Amino acid sequence: MKKSYSSTFKAQVILELLKEDKTLAQLATKYEVHPTLLRDWKAIALKALPTAFDWRDSADVTQAAHDQQRQDLYAEIGRLTTQVTWLKKPSGQG
C-alpha cells in the first residue's frame, strides 16, 4: 500500500531540507521517506516558490474589477432612479 503524506508534513520536511543542517539521507531516515521522494518534493517546492506571492497581484486586479463593477452599478441605479422619478410625474395632459 502506498503511503500518503500531508502537505504540512511535506512542508516541514522541505523546510528542514532547505536548512541544509542534515543530509538528504539523514532526513530520509529521520522521517522514513525515500530520498528520491524528498528530492522530488524539494524540486516541486522550489519550482512553486516564485509564484507563492502572486496572490497579491491577482488581489489587486480583482479589487480593481470590483471597484469598476460597483461604479457601473451606481451609475445604473442613478439612471433607473431618474427614469422612475420621471415616470411618476403627473402628465400635463389630463
HELIX and SHEET records of a PDB file:
HELIX    1   1 SER A    7  LYS A   19  1                                  13    
HELIX    2   2 LEU A   24  TYR A   31  1                                   8    
HELIX    3   3 PRO A   35  ALA A   48  1                                  14    
HELIX    4   4 LEU A   49  THR A   51  5                                   3    
HELIX    5   5 ASP A   54  LYS A   88  1                                  35    
END                                                                             
